[in-house]
Amino acid sequence: MTIPPPRSAADRKQHVLHLLESEQDVWVATASPAGEPALVPLSFAWTGSVLVLATPDGSPTGRNLAGSGTVRIALGGTRDVVMIDGRVRTFSSEQVPAEVADPFAAKHTWDPRGDTSSSGAYAFFEVTPVRIQAWREENELKGRTLMRDGAWRV
Protein backbone atom coordinates (compact mmCIF):
# COMPACT_ATOMS: atom_id res chain seq x y z
CA MET A 1 0.00 0.00 0.00
CA THR A 2 1.32 3.41 -0.94
CA ILE A 3 0.83 6.07 1.70
CA PRO A 4 0.08 9.50 0.25
CA PRO A 5 2.26 12.41 1.36
CA PRO A 6 1.02 14.33 4.42
CA ARG A 7 -1.40 17.16 3.82
CA SER A 8 -0.66 20.67 5.02
CA ALA A 9 -2.44 21.91 8.13
CA ALA A 10 -4.45 24.30 5.95
CA ASP A 11 -5.58 21.42 3.70
CA ARG A 12 -6.57 19.37 6.74
CA LYS A 13 -8.56 22.27 8.17
CA GLN A 14 -10.43 22.66 4.87
CA HIS A 15 -11.14 18.93 4.87
CA VAL A 16 -12.48 19.10 8.45
CA LEU A 17 -14.75 22.02 7.55
CA HIS A 18 -15.97 20.15 4.45
CA LEU A 19 -16.84 17.09 6.55
CA LEU A 20 -18.63 19.23 9.15
CA GLU A 21 -20.74 20.76 6.37
CA SER A 22 -21.42 17.59 4.37
CA GLU A 23 -21.64 14.65 6.79
CA GLN A 24 -24.90 13.65 8.48
CA ASP A 25 -23.72 11.66 11.50
CA VAL A 26 -20.90 11.53 14.05
CA TRP A 27 -19.80 9.12 16.76
CA VAL A 28 -20.44 10.61 20.19
CA ALA A 29 -18.40 9.33 23.15
CA THR A 30 -19.47 10.14 26.71
CA ALA A 31 -19.08 8.69 30.19
CA SER A 32 -21.37 8.48 33.18
CA PRO A 33 -20.35 9.89 36.58
CA ALA A 34 -19.31 6.31 37.48
CA GLY A 35 -17.10 6.14 34.41
CA GLU A 36 -19.34 3.88 32.31
CA PRO A 37 -18.62 4.65 28.65
CA ALA A 38 -21.24 5.24 25.98
CA LEU A 39 -20.55 5.47 22.26
CA VAL A 40 -23.41 6.15 19.86
CA PRO A 41 -23.91 7.54 16.38
CA LEU A 42 -25.98 10.72 16.31
CA SER A 43 -27.08 13.07 13.57
CA PHE A 44 -25.67 16.57 13.81
CA ALA A 45 -25.73 20.00 12.23
CA TRP A 46 -22.77 22.37 11.93
CA THR A 47 -23.61 26.07 12.28
CA GLY A 48 -20.16 27.31 11.34
CA SER A 49 -19.01 27.49 14.95
CA VAL A 50 -20.82 24.75 16.92
CA LEU A 51 -22.20 21.27 16.38
CA VAL A 52 -25.82 20.66 17.32
CA LEU A 53 -26.91 17.21 18.49
CA ALA A 54 -30.31 15.95 19.62
CA THR A 55 -31.09 12.81 21.59
CA PRO A 56 -33.66 11.81 24.23
CA ASP A 57 -32.78 13.59 27.46
CA GLY A 58 -33.27 10.38 29.46
CA SER A 59 -30.94 8.28 27.31
CA PRO A 60 -27.48 7.41 28.68
CA THR A 61 -25.88 9.76 26.15
CA GLY A 62 -28.33 12.57 26.95
CA ARG A 63 -27.73 12.20 30.68
CA ASN A 64 -23.95 12.02 30.20
CA LEU A 65 -23.81 15.09 27.94
CA ALA A 66 -25.93 17.14 30.34
CA GLY A 67 -24.10 15.88 33.41
CA SER A 68 -20.49 16.24 32.35
CA GLY A 69 -20.67 19.18 29.98
CA THR A 70 -17.96 17.58 27.83
CA VAL A 71 -17.87 15.24 24.84
CA ARG A 72 -15.54 13.61 22.34
CA ILE A 73 -16.85 13.34 18.79
CA ALA A 74 -15.36 11.30 15.95
CA LEU A 75 -15.99 12.11 12.32
CA GLY A 76 -14.72 10.18 9.31
CA GLY A 77 -13.29 6.70 8.99
CA THR A 78 -10.30 5.06 10.58
CA ARG A 79 -8.07 6.22 7.71
CA ASP A 80 -9.49 9.74 7.76
CA VAL A 81 -9.91 10.66 11.42
CA VAL A 82 -11.33 13.87 12.84
CA MET A 83 -11.50 13.99 16.65
CA ILE A 84 -13.37 16.86 18.29
CA ASP A 85 -13.33 17.52 22.03
CA GLY A 86 -15.99 19.98 23.06
CA ARG A 87 -17.87 21.81 25.77
CA VAL A 88 -21.59 21.10 25.90
CA ARG A 89 -24.58 23.35 26.58
CA THR A 90 -27.87 21.53 27.10
CA PHE A 91 -31.34 22.76 26.13
CA SER A 92 -34.72 21.13 26.56
CA SER A 93 -36.97 20.98 23.51
CA GLU A 94 -39.13 23.70 25.06
CA GLN A 95 -36.24 26.06 25.88
CA VAL A 96 -33.87 25.54 22.96
CA PRO A 97 -33.15 28.79 21.07
CA ALA A 98 -34.18 28.77 17.42
CA GLU A 99 -30.58 29.47 16.34
CA VAL A 100 -29.61 26.13 17.90
CA ALA A 101 -32.54 23.91 16.86
CA ASP A 102 -33.40 25.34 13.44
CA PRO A 103 -30.13 24.31 11.69
CA PHE A 104 -30.59 20.74 12.94
CA ALA A 105 -34.22 20.58 11.81
CA ALA A 106 -33.38 22.08 8.41
CA LYS A 107 -30.49 19.69 7.74
CA HIS A 108 -32.36 16.55 8.72
CA THR A 109 -35.94 17.49 7.72
CA TRP A 110 -36.97 16.30 11.17
CA ASP A 111 -37.54 18.49 14.19
CA PRO A 112 -37.04 16.83 17.58
CA ARG A 113 -38.90 19.73 19.23
CA GLY A 114 -42.15 18.22 18.00
CA ASP A 115 -41.30 14.55 18.40
CA THR A 116 -43.75 12.82 20.73
CA SER A 117 -42.46 9.27 20.20
CA SER A 118 -42.03 6.79 23.00
CA SER A 119 -38.32 7.71 23.27
CA GLY A 120 -39.19 10.52 25.64
CA ALA A 121 -38.52 14.23 25.35
CA TYR A 122 -35.57 15.26 23.24
CA ALA A 123 -32.85 17.60 24.39
CA PHE A 124 -30.53 19.62 22.20
CA PHE A 125 -26.81 19.78 22.84
CA GLU A 126 -24.69 22.62 21.52
CA VAL A 127 -21.07 21.48 21.27
CA THR A 128 -18.37 24.14 21.07
CA PRO A 129 -15.13 22.60 19.81
CA VAL A 130 -12.14 23.21 22.06
CA ARG A 131 -9.74 20.80 20.36
CA ILE A 132 -9.81 19.36 16.85
CA GLN A 133 -7.34 16.82 15.55
CA ALA A 134 -7.21 15.37 12.02
CA TRP A 135 -4.98 12.76 10.40
CA ARG A 136 -5.04 10.00 7.81
CA GLU A 137 -1.84 8.03 8.27
CA GLU A 138 1.14 7.94 10.62
CA ASN A 139 2.85 10.63 8.55
CA GLU A 140 0.12 13.07 9.61
CA LEU A 141 0.27 12.38 13.36
CA LYS A 142 2.77 15.20 13.82
CA GLY A 143 0.79 18.42 13.60
CA ARG A 144 -2.59 16.68 13.91
CA THR A 145 -3.90 19.25 16.39
CA LEU A 146 -5.58 21.93 14.29
CA MET A 147 -7.50 23.63 17.10
CA ARG A 148 -6.47 24.08 20.71
CA ASP A 149 -8.39 25.89 23.46
CA GLY A 150 -11.09 26.78 20.93
CA ALA A 151 -8.74 28.60 18.53
CA TRP A 152 -7.67 27.36 15.13
CA ARG A 153 -3.90 26.97 14.94
CA VAL A 154 -4.02 27.34 11.14
C-alpha positions as CSV (number, residue, x, y, z in Angstrom):
1,M,0.0,0.0,0.0
2,T,1.3,3.4,-0.9
3,I,0.8,6.1,1.7
4,P,0.1,9.5,0.3
5,P,2.3,12.4,1.4
6,P,1.0,14.3,4.4
7,R,-1.4,17.2,3.8
8,S,-0.7,20.7,5.0
9,A,-2.4,21.9,8.1
10,A,-4.4,24.3,5.9
11,D,-5.6,21.4,3.7
12,R,-6.6,19.4,6.7
13,K,-8.6,22.3,8.2
14,Q,-10.4,22.7,4.9
15,H,-11.1,18.9,4.9
16,V,-12.5,19.1,8.4
17,L,-14.7,22.0,7.6
18,H,-16.0,20.2,4.5
19,L,-16.8,17.1,6.6
20,L,-18.6,19.2,9.1
21,E,-20.7,20.8,6.4
22,S,-21.4,17.6,4.4
23,E,-21.6,14.7,6.8
24,Q,-24.9,13.7,8.5
25,D,-23.7,11.7,11.5
26,V,-20.9,11.5,14.0
27,W,-19.8,9.1,16.8
28,V,-20.4,10.6,20.2
29,A,-18.4,9.3,23.1
30,T,-19.5,10.1,26.7
31,A,-19.1,8.7,30.2
32,S,-21.4,8.5,33.2
33,P,-20.4,9.9,36.6
34,A,-19.3,6.3,37.5
35,G,-17.1,6.1,34.4
36,E,-19.3,3.9,32.3
37,P,-18.6,4.6,28.7
38,A,-21.2,5.2,26.0
39,L,-20.6,5.5,22.3
40,V,-23.4,6.1,19.9
41,P,-23.9,7.5,16.4
42,L,-26.0,10.7,16.3
43,S,-27.1,13.1,13.6
44,F,-25.7,16.6,13.8
45,A,-25.7,20.0,12.2
46,W,-22.8,22.4,11.9
47,T,-23.6,26.1,12.3
48,G,-20.2,27.3,11.3
49,S,-19.0,27.5,15.0
50,V,-20.8,24.8,16.9
51,L,-22.2,21.3,16.4
52,V,-25.8,20.7,17.3
53,L,-26.9,17.2,18.5
54,A,-30.3,16.0,19.6
55,T,-31.1,12.8,21.6
56,P,-33.7,11.8,24.2
57,D,-32.8,13.6,27.5
58,G,-33.3,10.4,29.5
59,S,-30.9,8.3,27.3
60,P,-27.5,7.4,28.7
61,T,-25.9,9.8,26.2
62,G,-28.3,12.6,27.0
63,R,-27.7,12.2,30.7
64,N,-23.9,12.0,30.2
65,L,-23.8,15.1,27.9
66,A,-25.9,17.1,30.3
67,G,-24.1,15.9,33.4
68,S,-20.5,16.2,32.4
69,G,-20.7,19.2,30.0
70,T,-18.0,17.6,27.8
71,V,-17.9,15.2,24.8
72,R,-15.5,13.6,22.3
73,I,-16.9,13.3,18.8
74,A,-15.4,11.3,16.0
75,L,-16.0,12.1,12.3
76,G,-14.7,10.2,9.3
77,G,-13.3,6.7,9.0
78,T,-10.3,5.1,10.6
79,R,-8.1,6.2,7.7
80,D,-9.5,9.7,7.8
81,V,-9.9,10.7,11.4
82,V,-11.3,13.9,12.8
83,M,-11.5,14.0,16.7
84,I,-13.4,16.9,18.3
85,D,-13.3,17.5,22.0
86,G,-16.0,20.0,23.1
87,R,-17.9,21.8,25.8
88,V,-21.6,21.1,25.9
89,R,-24.6,23.3,26.6
90,T,-27.9,21.5,27.1
91,F,-31.3,22.8,26.1
92,S,-34.7,21.1,26.6
93,S,-37.0,21.0,23.5
94,E,-39.1,23.7,25.1
95,Q,-36.2,26.1,25.9
96,V,-33.9,25.5,23.0
97,P,-33.2,28.8,21.1
98,A,-34.2,28.8,17.4
99,E,-30.6,29.5,16.3
100,V,-29.6,26.1,17.9
101,A,-32.5,23.9,16.9
102,D,-33.4,25.3,13.4
103,P,-30.1,24.3,11.7
104,F,-30.6,20.7,12.9
105,A,-34.2,20.6,11.8
106,A,-33.4,22.1,8.4
107,K,-30.5,19.7,7.7
108,H,-32.4,16.5,8.7
109,T,-35.9,17.5,7.7
110,W,-37.0,16.3,11.2
111,D,-37.5,18.5,14.2
112,P,-37.0,16.8,17.6
113,R,-38.9,19.7,19.2
114,G,-42.2,18.2,18.0
115,D,-41.3,14.5,18.4
116,T,-43.7,12.8,20.7
117,S,-42.5,9.3,20.2
118,S,-42.0,6.8,23.0
119,S,-38.3,7.7,23.3
120,G,-39.2,10.5,25.6
121,A,-38.5,14.2,25.4
122,Y,-35.6,15.3,23.2
123,A,-32.9,17.6,24.4
124,F,-30.5,19.6,22.2
125,F,-26.8,19.8,22.8
126,E,-24.7,22.6,21.5
127,V,-21.1,21.5,21.3
128,T,-18.4,24.1,21.1
129,P,-15.1,22.6,19.8
130,V,-12.1,23.2,22.1
131,R,-9.7,20.8,20.4
132,I,-9.8,19.4,16.9
133,Q,-7.3,16.8,15.6
134,A,-7.2,15.4,12.0
135,W,-5.0,12.8,10.4
136,R,-5.0,10.0,7.8
137,E,-1.8,8.0,8.3
138,E,1.1,7.9,10.6
139,N,2.8,10.6,8.5
140,E,0.1,13.1,9.6
141,L,0.3,12.4,13.4
142,K,2.8,15.2,13.8
143,G,0.8,18.4,13.6
144,R,-2.6,16.7,13.9
145,T,-3.9,19.2,16.4
146,L,-5.6,21.9,14.3
147,M,-7.5,23.6,17.1
148,R,-6.5,24.1,20.7
149,D,-8.4,25.9,23.5
150,G,-11.1,26.8,20.9
151,A,-8.7,28.6,18.5
152,W,-7.7,27.4,15.1
153,R,-3.9,27.0,14.9
154,V,-4.0,27.3,11.1
